[in-house]
C-alpha cells in the first residue's frame, strides 16, 4: 500500500492513480499529497530520500539535500541572532554539490521518481532557465527522456552540464516564459507525452518543500519567518504545505512561518495584487515589456500560481505573509553583500531574496531574536566553473505559433534517440 493519498484541497475528495491533474469536481483547485504518517521522519534513506513526506516509494538514484546552516557573516551585518540559510547550489568546501546550482534539482529528482512510479516514461518541460538546467542534467544522469521549451530571452542564463547528450531543447523566439508554457502544452498534446505540469504536480511542490524538511531537521523547529524570491510561486507553496504537515505533527511548533516573498521590479504582478488584497492579478502588471526590464528572467512568468485555490494568495493569507518589490540595483547590491559576508556567489534570484530580508530588517518586520530561514535558491555558478566545464545551449528556434506538423517533425525522432 502507498504511504500517501492525493486529495483535493477544496472538496476533500481523494484521488487514485493521478500523475498530474486538477480535481475533476473543483476546477482550479490544487491537489495535495496527504501522508499517512503524521509524524515527520528523516531516517528512510539517503539524501532527500531520507524523508518520509515525499510522494515516492523506492528511489532509484541519489539526490543530495540542500545545506542548511546558521549564518555568521550576513546575520552579523543585519543584526540577526538566529538567521539560517538554506543553500541550494555548488559549494564543495561546505559539502554541497548541486551541480546545476539551483533548488530546481530537488523538484526534478522527485518529479522523475514519481513519474517513473506512475509509469510515465518521458516528459515535456517548460522553463525560464533553472528548471531546464536541472531537468536536462538529471535526464542525462538517470536516463529519463525530456523535451525542454524555453523562451529565447532566457538563453543568456541557460547552460547545460552535458555537451552532447541529446536533450531536445526548443527556444521560442517570439515569446516569453508564458508563451513557452503554451508551446510545451501543445507539444504534450500533439505527441501524447505528459506535460511536467508546473504547480499542479504534487511531486514538484513536495520536492521544493525539501528545503523546509532539511531546515526543520537542522533547526529542530519551524522558523518564525521564511524568505524566498518567487516567479511562479511553486516553491513557496511547497514550503507552506510542508509547514502545515509540521503543524499537524505538533513537535516542531504550532504556528506557520510567516512567508516573505519577493519579485524583481518592475515585473511584480503578485506584489501588486497582494498589496490590494486581490486574489486576481491585474492585466496591466502582466505586460511582457515589463519583463524586459528585470535582471531575473527566471522570475518572469505571466502564469504564476497566485489565484488558484491552494496557491500563493491562500498561502500568504494562511501564514500572514508579506511581499516585496526589489529593484535591479538592490538585487546586485544584495548579491555582493551575500558573497562578501558568506563567501560564495549567488544567483540574481537569490539576491532578490537577500534584498527582501534586508528590507524587512530595515522596516522592523522581523525581530532580532526570531528564527529566520533564508532560501538561497541558486548559488555557486562561478565556483562550479573552477571545477566543471559548462556548455551553451544549442536549441532549435521556433515560433509560438508552431504547427502540430512542425512539432512532430522536430521532436519525435529526437525523443526516440534520447530514450
N, C-alpha and C positions, 0 to 999 in steps of 0.2 A: 504493500500500500504506500501511496505517496505521503510525504510528511507535510504537504500543504494542499490547500484548495484555492481556486480562483473565484473571487467574489466581487460582485458589483458594489461599489461604494454607495450608490444611490438607493437601489431597491433591496440589496442584500442577497440577491439570487446567486447561488453557487453554480459555477460552470465547470465542465469537464472537457478535456481534450481540446483546449483552446490555446493556439500559439500566440496570436496577437489580434485582438478584436475589442470592440466596444460591446457593452451589454446589449443583447438583442431586444430588450424591453426599454432600456433607458438610453436612447441615442445621445451620445455626447457625455456619458459618464465613464470615468476610468474604472477599469477592473483593477483589483489589488490582489496580491498573494497573501493568504491567511495561513500562518504556520501553526501546526497542531501543538508544537512545543511552546508554551507560554514563556518559559524561562530561556534567556539567552545563553548560548554555549559557544565556546571557541576552542573545542577540543575534537573537532570532527575530521581533521585532516591537516594539510599543509597550505601555507599561503592563504589566499582568500577562502579556500575550500574548508578552512578550519571552522567557519561559521555555520551555524545551523539554520540561519534565516536567509537562505539563498534557494531559488527555485530549480535546483539541480539535485541529482541523486548520486551519481558516481562520476566524478570529474575525470576526464581522460588526458589532461595536460596540466602543467603547473602554471600558476599565476601568483606573483608576489603581492603582498599587501602594501599600501602606502606607508610612509614613515610618519608617525605622529610623535612629536617631541615638544617639550616645554621650552619656549623661547627665552633667550637671554639678551640677545642683541636688540631686536626690534622692540621687545617688551620694555627694555630699559629706556629706549628713546621715547616711547609712547607713555611711559609711566604706568605700565600694567604689571600686576603681580602674578597673574595666573593665565597667561596667554599661551595657548597650544597651537602648533602649526601642523596641519595635515599636508605633507609634502608628496605630491604626485609628479615624479619626474626622475631624472637621472642624476644621482649623486653617490658615486661609489664610495667616497670617503665616509659616508654615513650609512652605507649598506643598502641603498635603494637603487634599483636597476630598471626603472621603466624606460626602455629604450625608445619608446615613442614619445616620451617626455610629456605625457598627458594622462589625466584620470580617465579619459575615454578608453584606456586599456582595460579598466575594470569592467566597463559595460560590455566591451567587445568579448571579453572572456566569458562572462555569464550568458550573454546572448548566444554565442556559438554553442556552448554546452547545452543550454536549454533547447536550442533549435535542434540539435542532434537527437536529444532525447524525445523530441516531438516528431522525429523522422523527417525533418527539414534538411535538405542536402545542399542548398545554396541560397543566397540572399542578395537582394538589391538594397544598397545603402546610399542615402543622401548625406552630404557632409559639407561643412564650410571650411574644412581643413583638418582639424584634430581627429574627428571620427574617421575620416578617410585614412589617415596615417595609422591609427590603431587597428582598424579592421583589415587594412591591407597587410600589416605585419603579422597579425595573428592568423590571417588567412594563409599566409605563406608558411608560418611555423607549424600550423596544425591541419593543413590540407583541407580547408573549408572554402569552397569557391564563393567569391563575391563579385558583384559588379558595382562600381562606385561612381556616383554622379556628384560633381562639384561645380560651383559657378566659377567661370574663368577669372573673375575678380579676386578670388581667394587662392589662386595658384601660386602667388608670390609666397604665401605662408605654408604651402603644401609641399611636403617632401616625404620620400619613402626610404626605408632602410634596405630594400632589395632593388638591384639594378635590372634584373632580367625576369623575375617571377611574373608570369602573365596575369596580373590583376587588371581586368578591363576597367579603365578609368575614362569616364565621359565628362567633358567640360562643356557647360552650357555657356556659349559665347555671348549671348544677347539677353542674359537674365541674371538674377541674384540667387541667393540661397533658397528662397521660396520657390522660384522657378525650377531649381534643381530638384526640389522635393516633388514638384508636379511631374517632371520628366521621369524621376525614379518610380513614381507610382504607375506611370504609363508603361514603363519597361516591365514592371511587375505584372501588370495586366496582360500585356502583349505576349510575354514569354511564359507566363504561368509560374513565375518564380516569386516566392514570398517577399514582400517589402519588409525591411527590418522593422518598420513600424513606429519609430520615434517614441514619443511619450506613451503611446498605447502599449508598448511592450513592457510587461512586468519585469522581465529579466533585465532590461536596460535600467529601469528605475532602481531595482534592488541591487544591481551591480554597482551603480553610482553611490548607493547608500552604504556600501562597504566602508566608505570614509568614516561614517559615524560608528559603525561596528568596531573598527580598529581604534577610534578615538575613545569610545567607552571602555574598551579593553585596557587601554593605556591609562586613562584618567581615573577610571573607576566609577564614573558618574556621568550623567548628561551635562553638557556645558550649559551655561546660562545664555550665551549668545553664539550665533553661528554666522560667519561671513563668507559670501561667495559672489563672484560675478556670474551673471546669467544671460544666456541667449534665448534658448527655448524654455529654460527653467526646469528641465527634466531632472537635473542633479539635485536641485533644491527640493523638488517634490519627493525624490527618493530619500533624502535625508529626513524630511518631515515624516514620511511613512515609517521609516526605521525608528524615529523618536517616539512615535505612537506605540510601537511594539515595546520599546523600553519602558514606557509609562505603564503598560499592562503588566510587564514583568514585575515592576514595583521596587526592584533592588537598586535602581540607578537614578532615582529621583521621581518626582511626581509633577513636574512642570516642563512643558515643551520648551526647547531652546527658542529664544526669540530670533527670527530669521532677519538678517541684514543682507539684502540682495542689491546688487549694483549693475548698472548698464553704462555703456560708453556714450556720452553725449556727443552729438545731438540726437542720435538714434536711441530713444529711450521710451518706447511705447508703453511698456509695463509700468515704468515710473510715473508717467503722466496719468495713466488710468488709476493707479493706486492713490495718487495724490487727490484725485477726485472721488475716491471710494467707488469707482465704477468697475463692475465685472467685465464690461465690454471695452475693448480697445477703441481708440479714436482713429479714424482713417487718416487724418492729417499727420499723425505720428508714425504712420507706416509707409511714408513716401520713400521710394527707392533712392532718391537723391540724397536723403539724409545718411544712408549707409555709406555713400562715397566719402563722407567727411569724418568717419571714425577710423581709429587705428586698429580696432579689434574686430576684424571681419568675422571671426568665429562667433561673435555675439550678435550677428546681424539678421536673424530670421524674422520674416514678417508673419510667421505662423507660430508664435510662442504658445506654450501650453498654459495660458493665463486664464481664459474664460471657462474652460472645460470643467465640469463637475469633478472635483478632486485635483484641480490644477493649482497654479501659483496663487491665484486670488484666494482660494479656500485655505491654502497653506498659510498665507500671511494672516488671514482672519483668525485661524486657529491658534497661531503662535504669537499674535500681536506684533506683526513684523513691520519693518521699515525698508524703504527703497532709496537708492542713491543714484544721482546722475553725475558721472565722473568725466571731466573734460580730458582731451588728449594730453595736454601738458601735465595734468595731475597724474595721469597714468604713467607717463615717463618718469616723473619725479618719484613716484612710489616704487617703480621697478628699481630705480637707482638706490633708493633707501633700503629696500629689502636686501639687495646684493651687498651693500656696504655693511649692513648690520648682521646678516645671517650667513654671508659668504658664498652665495650661489645665485646665478642668474635666474630670472623668472620670466614667464611669458607676459605679453601685454594684458591678456585677460586676468591673469593673477595680479598684475599691477593694479587693475581696476578694483579688485577686492581689497588690496592693501590700502589703496586711497580711500575706500569707503570706511575701513577701520580707522584710519587717521582722522577722517571727518567725524566719525562717531565719538572718538575721544575728545575732539575739539568741542563738539556740541554737548558733551557730557551725557550722551545716550548710553554709555556703558560706565560702570564704576571700576575703580582701580583694582578692587579685590575680587571682582566677579570672574568666573571661569569663561574664557572666550576661546572658540575654535575658529581659526582662520584656514579656509580651504585654499591652498595653493594648487590650482587645478592643472597647471602646466609649468614645467621648470627644467633647467639643466641642459637646454639645447646647445649652448656654447660649450659647456663641459662635455657633453656627449661627443661633439665633433673632434675633441682631442683624442678620443679612443676609437671612434667608429665613423666610417665614411657614410654620408647620406647622399641621396640622389634626387635630382629634379624629376618631377612627374612628367611623363610624356603622354598626355591624354589624346583622345580623339575629340575634336571640337564639333559640336552640334548646335542646332538652333532649338530654342524652347518649343518650337513648332514642329519638331521632328515627327515624321510619319511612322506608322506601325511597321511599314515595309522596311524603312531605314533602320529601325530598332532591331528587327530580326536579322538583317544583313550585318549589322555592326556587332551584335553580341552573341548570337547563337554559337558560332564557331569558337569565339574567344572563351566562352564559359565552358564549352566542352573540353577545350585544351587545358584550362585551369583545373578541371576536375580530374 
